[in-house]
């Protein structure tokens, strides 16, 4: 009986909720999409892999949900690598440049050396032109008014149409596609197959679903997380939301400040922040400090008043 169990056939793991949307495109932006091509594993695979590594007689956590939450909470990441997913994405090239920096996936992108460039470019509505943030050099803050936005959208349309016209003319004249494409705007859509394991996908989502991530790539991350991963591995997704998306991470110094603020010792917290180099002034105006700015945002979320 023991040998029979040892050599029993294991059935492939399928997830009906994900099978139901295989190949179905989820629209993103004006002409982009994400869809699942294939996948391997599920919540069950995470548990299966973790319990193999524990060995016989060491299952202190009896329920799958408790085990997955324990693994994610304590950053035991290997079992999450037992799950993989392959996505087909259509995305503007400027957002793709950020995406492709995550080097933990297998990628095959549409080639404009061999094929004609996709005849689509991301457009911006007049009310969606964002202003550069005065605090964060990487971010935006607020929107231009409709009159200014309409002018920018009109200019964008002219640029897209002219760039495509020049590209098409070059191709028609026999210019090599690898050279004809060089003046296409970064708003031009590209497509790719992207395969990644669940551990690295969750890391991608943690960075790209964050509220300070660029809006365009955040739109894709939200669809992948809430429409795909939530169906694929719902227990892992629940734990990820709890311990990553909805949590706060504090440095040792930040915890020290937080303790002072929580105990109504704002003056002491201000002195310590100054000693730490956070409070520097130029012409009586507090200069920007990224680390301090991040701490201030955490305090805003916690509704704790900053003493400086």
C-alpha positions in Angstrom: 0.0 0.0 0.0 2.9 2.4 0.8 4.6 1.7 -2.5 1.3 2.1 -4.4 0.8 5.6 -2.8 4.4 6.5 -3.6 4.1 5.8 -7.3 0.5 7.0 -7.7 -0.2 9.1 -10.7 -0.5 12.9 -10.0 -3.3 14.7 -11.9 -2.5 18.0 -13.5 -3.6 21.0 -11.5 -6.2 23.2 -13.2 -7.9 26.4 -12.0 -11.4 26.7 -13.5 -11.6 30.4 -12.8 -8.5 30.9 -14.9 -9.4 28.4 -17.5 -12.6 30.4 -18.1 -10.6 33.4 -19.2 -7.8 31.8 -21.1 -7.2 33.8 -24.3 -9.7 36.5 -23.3 -8.2 40.0 -23.7 -8.6 42.5 -20.8 -8.6 46.0 -22.3 -6.0 48.4 -20.9 -5.6 52.1 -21.9 -7.2 53.0 -25.3 -5.9 50.1 -27.4 -3.8 47.8 -25.2 -4.7 44.5 -23.6 -3.5 41.6 -21.4 -4.5 38.0 -21.7 -3.5 34.7 -20.3 -2.0 32.3 -22.8 -1.1 29.4 -20.5 -0.2 28.7 -16.8 1.3 26.1 -14.5 0.3 25.5 -10.9 -2.0 27.2 -8.4 -2.4 27.8 -4.7 -2.3 24.0 -4.4 1.2 23.9 -6.0 2.6 26.3 -3.5 1.4 24.2 -0.6 2.5 21.0 -2.3 6.1 22.4 -2.8 6.3 23.8 0.7 5.3 20.5 2.4 7.8 18.5 0.4 10.5 20.8 1.7 9.3 20.4 5.3 9.5 16.6 5.2 7.3 14.0 6.8 5.9 14.8 10.2 6.8 18.6 10.2 3.5 20.1 9.1 2.9 22.5 11.9 0.5 24.5 9.8 -2.4 22.3 8.8 -4.5 24.6 6.6 -3.4 25.7 3.1 -4.4 29.3 3.7 -2.4 29.5 6.9 0.6 27.9 5.3 0.5 30.3 2.3 0.1 33.3 4.5 3.0 32.1 6.7 5.2 31.7 3.6 4.5 35.1 2.2 4.7 36.8 5.6 8.1 35.4 6.3 9.3 35.8 2.7 9.8 32.1 2.0 9.6 32.6 -1.8 10.7 29.3 -3.4 7.3 27.6 -3.2 5.7 30.5 -5.2 8.2 29.9 -8.0 6.4 26.6 -8.6 3.6 28.6 -10.3 4.2 30.2 -13.7 2.0 32.2 -16.1 2.4 33.2 -19.7 0.7 36.5 -20.8 0.2 38.1 -24.1 0.3 41.9 -23.8 -0.2 44.9 -26.1 1.4 48.0 -24.6 2.8 51.4 -25.7 6.6 51.3 -26.1 7.3 53.9 -23.4 5.5 51.8 -20.8 7.1 48.6 -22.2 10.5 50.2 -21.5 9.7 50.2 -17.8 8.2 46.8 -17.9 11.2 45.1 -19.6 13.5 46.3 -16.8 12.0 43.5 -14.7 14.5 40.9 -15.9 13.1 37.9 -14.1 10.8 36.8 -17.0 11.1 35.1 -20.3 10.2 37.5 -23.1 9.5 37.4 -26.8 8.5 40.7 -28.4 6.9 41.6 -31.7 9.7 42.5 -34.1 9.4 45.6 -36.3 12.6 44.4 -38.1 10.6 41.6 -39.7 7.0 42.8 -39.5 5.3 46.2 -40.1 4.9 48.3 -37.0 1.5 48.0 -35.3 -0.7 50.7 -36.7 -1.8 52.1 -33.3 -0.4 54.6 -30.9 -1.7 55.5 -27.4 -3.6 58.7 -27.3 -4.3 61.1 -24.5 -7.6 62.7 -23.7 -7.6 66.5 -23.2 -8.3 66.1 -19.5 -5.6 63.5 -18.9 -2.4 65.6 -19.4 -0.5 65.4 -16.2 1.8 68.1 -14.7 5.3 67.3 -13.5 5.5 67.0 -9.7 7.4 69.8 -8.0 8.5 67.3 -5.3 9.2 64.0 -7.0 11.3 64.2 -10.2 9.9 60.8 -11.3 6.2 61.6 -10.8 3.3 63.8 -11.8 0.9 65.9 -9.8 -2.4 67.3 -11.0 -3.7 68.0 -14.6 -3.7 70.8 -17.1 -6.9 72.6 -17.8 -9.1 71.4 -20.7 -8.1 74.3 -23.0 -4.4 73.5 -22.7 -5.1 69.8 -22.8 -7.1 70.0 -26.0 -4.1 71.8 -27.7 -1.8 69.1 -26.5 -4.1 66.3 -27.8 -4.4 68.1 -31.1 -0.6 68.3 -31.4 -0.3 64.6 -30.4 -2.7 63.6 -33.1 -0.8 65.6 -35.7 2.5 64.0 -34.6 1.1 60.5 -34.7 -0.4 60.9 -38.1 2.7 62.5 -39.6 5.1 59.9 -38.1 3.0 57.1 -39.4 2.8 58.7 -42.8 6.5 59.1 -43.0 7.0 55.5 -41.9 4.5 54.1 -44.4 6.2 56.1 -47.2 9.6 54.8 -46.3 8.3 51.2 -46.3 6.6 51.7 -49.7 9.8 53.0 -51.2 11.6 49.9 -50.1 13.5 51.3 -47.0 14.5 48.4 -44.7 12.0 48.0 -41.9 14.7 48.1 -39.3 15.5 51.6 -40.4 12.1 52.8 -41.5 10.9 52.5 -37.9 13.4 54.7 -36.3 11.2 57.8 -36.0 8.1 56.1 -34.7 6.9 57.7 -31.4 7.2 55.8 -28.1 3.4 55.8 -28.0 3.4 53.2 -30.7 2.0 49.9 -29.4 4.1 46.8 -29.3 3.1 43.2 -28.3 5.0 40.5 -26.4 4.6 37.1 -24.8 5.8 37.4 -21.1 6.3 34.3 -18.9 7.1 34.7 -15.2 6.8 32.7 -12.0 4.4 33.8 -9.3 7.1 35.0 -6.8 8.6 37.4 -9.4 5.2 38.4 -10.7 4.1 39.5 -7.2 7.3 41.5 -6.9 6.5 43.2 -10.2 3.0 43.9 -9.0 4.1 45.3 -5.7 6.3 47.9 -7.5 3.9 48.7 -10.4 0.6 48.8 -8.5 2.1 51.2 -6.0 0.3 54.6 -6.1 3.5 56.5 -7.2 4.2 54.2 -10.2 3.5 55.7 -13.6 -0.2 55.6 -14.4 0.1 53.7 -17.7 2.0 50.7 -16.3 -0.1 50.8 -13.2 -3.2 50.3 -15.3 -1.6 47.0 -16.6 -0.5 45.9 -13.2 -3.9 46.4 -11.7 -5.5 44.3 -14.5 -3.0 41.5 -14.0 -3.4 41.5 -10.3 -7.1 42.0 -9.8 -8.4 40.2 -12.9 -5.8 37.4 -13.4 -3.8 36.6 -10.3 -6.8 36.9 -8.1 -8.5 34.2 -10.1 -5.4 32.0 -10.5 -4.1 31.9 -6.9 -6.8 33.5 -4.7 -5.2 32.5 -1.4 -1.8 33.8 -2.4 -3.4 37.0 -3.7 -5.2 37.5 -0.5 -2.0 37.2 1.5 -0.2 39.4 -1.0 -2.8 42.2 -0.6 -2.5 41.9 3.2 1.3 41.7 3.5 2.4 43.8 0.5 -0.2 46.1 -1.0 -1.9 47.2 2.2 1.1 47.1 4.5 3.8 49.6 5.4 7.5 49.0 5.7 9.5 51.1 8.2 13.2 51.5 8.7 14.7 51.4 12.1 14.9 55.2 12.2 11.3 55.6 10.9 10.1 53.3 13.7 12.0 55.5 16.2 10.2 58.6 14.9 6.9 56.8 14.7 7.2 55.8 18.4 7.9 59.4 19.4 4.9 60.7 17.3 2.6 58.0 18.7 3.6 59.2 22.2 2.9 62.9 21.5 6.7 63.7 21.4 6.6 65.7 18.2 9.4 68.1 19.3 11.8 65.3 20.0 10.9 63.7 16.6 11.6 67.0 14.8 15.0 67.3 16.6 15.9 63.7 15.6 14.8 64.3 12.0 17.1 67.3 11.8 20.0 65.4 13.3 19.4 62.7 10.7 19.7 65.2 7.9 16.1 65.2 6.9 15.4 68.9 7.7 17.6 71.1 5.5 16.4 74.6 4.4 17.2 76.8 1.5 15.9 80.4 1.7 13.8 79.4 4.7 12.1 76.7 2.6 12.4 73.0 3.5 14.4 71.3 0.7 13.1 68.0 -0.8 14.4 64.8 0.7 13.1 61.6 -0.9 13.4 59.5 2.3 11.6 62.1 4.4 8.9 62.5 1.7 8.2 58.7 1.7 8.0 58.8 5.5 5.6 61.7 5.4 3.3 59.8 2.9 3.2 56.9 5.3 2.2 59.2 8.1 -0.5 60.7 6.0 -1.9 57.3 5.4 -1.8 56.6 9.1 -3.4 60.1 9.8 -0.5 61.1 12.0 0.5 64.7 12.0 4.1 65.7 11.0 5.7 68.2 13.4 7.8 70.0 10.8 
